[in-house]
Amino acid sequence: MSTDPATSASEGEKARGKAYFSIAVVGGLAALGFWYDPPWLYDWLKVLHIVAVISWMVGLFYLPRLFVYHTDAEAGSEPSETFVVMEGRLIKVIMNPAMMLSWLVGLWLAWSGFAFLGLWLWIKIAAVVALTGFHVFLSRAARRFASGSNQMTARQWRMANEIPTVLMILVIIMVIIKPFS
C-alpha cells in the first residue's frame, strides 16, 4: 500500500465517490418504490434502515476508540497523520452517508407505518436526535485532531465511547418493547 499522501487522498476520493454513487442508486430505487408503493416496499425499507443504522452505529463506536489512540500520538507525527486520514474517511465514507440514510428511511417508516403516533416513537426520535448530536460532536473533534488541537484526554474519550451505547439501548427498547403505546 502506498504511503504517498496524494495517492492516499486519491484513493479516499474514489472510495467516497463509490459510496455516494451506491447511496444514489439505493435512493433512486427507494424513490421508485415509494412512487409505485408495492406491498413489499415497507419490509425492504426496514432492511435498508437496519443496515444503515448498524453502519452508523459502528462508526459512532469506532471513532471515539480511534480518538483514544490518536490522543497518545504526537500532533503532526506519522501515526497522528494516519489517524487523521482514518478518521476523515470513517466520517465521510461511512458515518455521514449511513446517518443520512438512517434518517431519511427512518422518517419515511415512521410516517408510513405509524403516522408519527406513539410516545415510544417520539422518545426513539429524541434518542436519534441525541445520536446525531454526538455524531456532530465527533466530527468537530476529528477536525480538532486534524488541526492538532484535541482538547480531551484518552480517558475522556473512553468515557465518551459509552454515550452511543446508552442511546442505542434506549432506541432498541422503544422499537422492540414500545412502552407508552
MOQUINOR-V316982 format. One record per residue. RES is the residue in three letters. SS is DSSP state (H for helix, E for strand, C for the rest). OMEGA is omega as a letter, one per 40 degrees, with the letter a starting at -180 (NA if undefined). Layout:
res=<RES & RES>
ss=<SS & SS>
omega=<OMEGA & OMEGA>
//
This chain:
res=<MET & SER & THR & ASP & PRO & ALA & THR & SER & ALA & SER & GLU & GLY & GLU & LYS & ALA & ARG & GLY & LYS & ALA & TYR & PHE & SER & ILE & ALA & VAL & VAL & GLY & GLY & LEU & ALA & ALA & LEU & GLY & PHE & TRP & TYR & ASP & PRO & PRO & TRP & LEU & TYR & ASP & TRP & LEU & LYS & VAL & LEU & HIS & ILE & VAL & ALA & VAL & ILE & SER & TRP & MET & VAL & GLY & LEU & PHE & TYR & LEU & PRO & ARG & LEU & PHE & VAL & TYR & HIS & THR & ASP & ALA & GLU & ALA & GLY & SER & GLU & PRO & SER & GLU & THR & PHE & VAL & VAL & MET & GLU & GLY & ARG & LEU & ILE & LYS & VAL & ILE & MET & ASN & PRO & ALA & MET & MET & LEU & SER & TRP & LEU & VAL & GLY & LEU & TRP & LEU & ALA & TRP & SER & GLY & PHE & ALA & PHE & LEU & GLY & LEU & TRP & LEU & TRP & ILE & LYS & ILE & ALA & ALA & VAL & VAL & ALA & LEU & THR & GLY & PHE & HIS & VAL & PHE & LEU & SER & ARG & ALA & ALA & ARG & ARG & PHE & ALA & SER & GLY & SER & ASN & GLN & MET & THR & ALA & ARG & GLN & TRP & ARG & MET & ALA & ASN & GLU & ILE & PRO & THR & VAL & LEU & MET & ILE & LEU & VAL & ILE & ILE & MET & VAL & ILE & ILE & LYS & PRO & PHE & SER>
ss=<C & C & C & C & H & H & H & H & H & H & H & H & H & H & H & H & H & H & H & H & H & H & H & H & H & H & H & H & H & H & H & H & H & H & H & H & C & C & C & C & H & H & H & H & H & H & H & H & H & H & H & H & H & H & H & H & H & H & H & H & H & H & H & H & H & H & H & H & H & H & H & H & C & C & C & C & C & H & H & H & H & H & H & H & H & H & H & H & H & H & H & H & H & H & H & H & H & H & H & H & H & H & H & H & H & H & H & H & H & H & H & H & H & H & C & C & C & C & H & H & H & H & H & H & H & H & H & H & H & H & H & H & H & H & H & H & H & H & H & H & H & H & H & H & H & H & C & C & C & C & C & C & C & H & H & H & H & H & H & H & C & C & H & H & H & H & H & H & H & H & H & H & H & H & H & H & C & C & C & C & C>
omega=<a & i & i & a & a & i & i & i & i & i & i & i & i & a & i & i & i & i & a & i & i & i & i & i & i & i & i & i & i & i & i & i & i & a & a & i & i & a & a & a & a & a & i & i & i & i & i & i & a & i & i & a & i & i & i & a & i & i & i & i & a & a & i & i & i & i & i & a & i & i & a & i & i & a & i & i & i & i & i & i & i & i & i & i & a & a & i & i & i & a & a & a & a & a & a & i & a & i & a & i & i & a & a & a & i & i & i & i & i & i & a & a & a & a & a & i & i & i & i & a & a & i & i & a & i & i & i & i & i & i & i & i & i & i & i & i & i & i & i & i & i & i & i & i & a & i & i & a & i & a & a & i & i & i & i & i & i & i & i & a & a & a & a & i & a & a & i & i & i & i & a & i & a & a & a & a & a & i & i & a & NA>
//
